[in-house]
Structure formats: C-alpha cells, structure tokens
Amino acid sequence: MSSVVAIYRDERFSPNSVKNDRSILDAVLRKLHRHDVVAISEQQLNEQHRAALYLSMGRLPRTINLLKQFEHQNQAIVLNNAKALESFSRSHIHCVMQENGIAMPPKRVQEAIG
C-alpha cells in the first residue's frame, strides 16, 4: 500500500491548462518526497490503489465513484473528495444558480465556451 496516491485530472477537463494542472499536482508531490507516493492518471485508477491519502484532481464519474469507495471502505483521507468534486460539476453549479435566481447563459453558449 502506498501512503499517497495522487491522481492527475484527465486532459479533457483542462483543454487549455493541461500543463498548469499537472504543474500544480507536481509541486505538491515534490513536498511529499519522503512519503511513498504513486502518481497516476484518472484512467489508471482502480480498486487496487490503496493509500492512507488520496490527492485528486480527477473529474471523471468513475474516479469520483472510486474515491467514494476509498473514503468509506478504507477510511482514507481524500483531498478534493468525491462530494467536493461533484459540487464542481457544471450541472450542479447550474442547479444551484437556478435555485438562487442567478441568471445563467443559454446552454448552447456554455457548451461552446467550455
């Protein structure tokens, strides 16, 4: 078991910021050099990755589901945990904005920009 599993965000979620996203997690990992760290992509993450701490930049639904499992079954610490990641989804943000009467651009505009 690794003491830390770091999960890089899938590139489709950072079309203009792939290098920046990677640099952020890499900078954190340099500070953890004394720990047993495994850094993987979201596609590589599976049930076999066991750790005391997960550092996740992931957004894929599969990643979020696995993080939920790790939190509950392994009682692991997950930074950017599943609940937080779900809260960042565009659909969730859109619902919260609507519930609070905050105007949103038309869906076609949102899809075009991002």
Wavefront OBJ file of the C-alpha trace (Angstrom):
o trace
v 0.000 0.000 0.000
v 1.231 3.477 -0.887
v 0.932 6.179 1.699
v -0.224 8.634 -1.011
v -1.972 8.173 -4.353
v -2.009 11.323 -6.497
v -4.491 11.453 -9.368
v -3.943 13.730 -12.346
v -7.017 15.280 -13.994
v -7.994 13.875 -17.374
v -6.872 16.277 -20.102
v -10.396 16.707 -21.474
v -11.267 18.708 -18.342
v -8.338 21.104 -18.827
v -8.153 21.737 -22.565
v -6.164 24.951 -22.169
v -4.499 24.203 -18.848
v -3.054 20.690 -19.048
v 0.470 21.818 -18.180
v -0.740 24.115 -15.399
v -2.877 21.403 -13.804
v -0.012 18.934 -13.964
v 2.404 21.505 -12.508
v 0.122 22.139 -9.532
v -0.003 18.489 -8.529
v 3.698 18.003 -9.291
v 4.561 20.902 -6.944
v 2.556 19.286 -4.151
v 4.224 15.927 -4.794
v 7.700 17.453 -4.531
v 6.810 18.462 -0.967
v 5.873 14.836 -0.214
v 9.172 13.342 -1.385
v 9.684 11.487 1.928
v 6.453 9.557 1.523
v 5.655 6.564 -0.643
v 3.807 8.346 -3.463
v 2.208 6.892 -6.579
v 1.114 9.439 -9.212
v -1.352 8.176 -11.812
v -3.838 9.350 -14.409
v -7.554 9.002 -13.830
v -7.652 6.154 -16.355
v -5.116 4.189 -14.317
v -7.011 4.498 -11.029
v -8.619 1.252 -9.919
v -9.740 -0.621 -6.809
v -6.217 -1.946 -6.261
v -4.806 1.501 -5.470
v -4.781 1.574 -1.674
v -3.454 4.515 0.324
v -3.878 6.451 3.515
v -4.176 9.678 1.492
v -5.541 10.379 -1.983
v -4.820 13.708 -3.693
v -7.279 14.006 -6.543
v -7.675 16.420 -9.386
v -9.982 13.906 -11.084
v -13.376 14.688 -12.537
v -14.471 11.512 -14.295
v -17.576 9.895 -12.776
v -15.622 6.644 -12.413
v -12.906 8.467 -10.449
v -15.482 10.075 -8.183
v -17.121 6.705 -7.510
v -13.794 5.089 -6.670
v -12.910 7.948 -4.320
v -16.244 7.429 -2.535
v -15.334 3.758 -2.074
v -11.877 4.608 -0.770
v -13.317 7.119 1.699
v -15.925 4.735 3.077
v -14.277 1.318 2.870
v -10.693 2.249 3.643
v -11.416 5.244 5.828
v -8.794 7.070 3.777
v -8.349 10.807 3.602
v -9.278 12.163 0.179
v -8.335 15.728 -0.674
v -10.729 17.032 -3.284
v -13.083 14.343 -2.071
v -15.967 12.923 -4.062
v -18.559 15.274 -2.597
v -16.431 18.321 -3.442
v -15.766 17.062 -6.962
v -19.481 16.501 -7.549
v -20.157 20.038 -6.334
v -17.811 21.420 -9.003
v -19.715 19.827 -11.883
v -21.330 22.223 -14.322
v -24.725 20.594 -13.850
v -24.582 21.024 -10.073
v -23.443 24.639 -10.346
v -26.218 25.310 -12.860
v -28.844 23.886 -10.458
v -27.531 25.926 -7.531
v -27.559 29.078 -9.640
v -31.144 28.420 -10.792
v -32.318 27.648 -7.241
v -30.949 31.012 -6.124
v -32.370 33.001 -9.036
v -28.993 33.758 -10.572
v -29.043 34.133 -14.354
v -27.028 31.701 -16.437
v -26.065 31.989 -20.120
v -28.013 29.765 -22.504
v -26.810 26.178 -22.543
v -25.511 26.442 -26.119
v -23.209 29.306 -25.093
v -21.936 27.314 -22.082
v -21.149 24.316 -24.284
v -19.345 26.490 -26.835
v -17.045 28.041 -24.252
v -16.423 25.171 -22.154
l 1 2 3 4 5 6 7 8 9 10 11 12 13 14 15 16 17 18 19 20 21 22 23 24 25 26 27 28 29 30 31 32 33 34 35 36 37 38 39 40 41 42 43 44 45 46 47 48 49 50 51 52 53 54 55 56 57 58 59 60 61 62 63 64 65 66 67 68 69 70 71 72 73 74 75 76 77 78 79 80 81 82 83 84 85 86 87 88 89 90 91 92 93 94 95 96 97 98 99 100 101 102 103 104 105 106 107 108 109 110 111 112 113 114
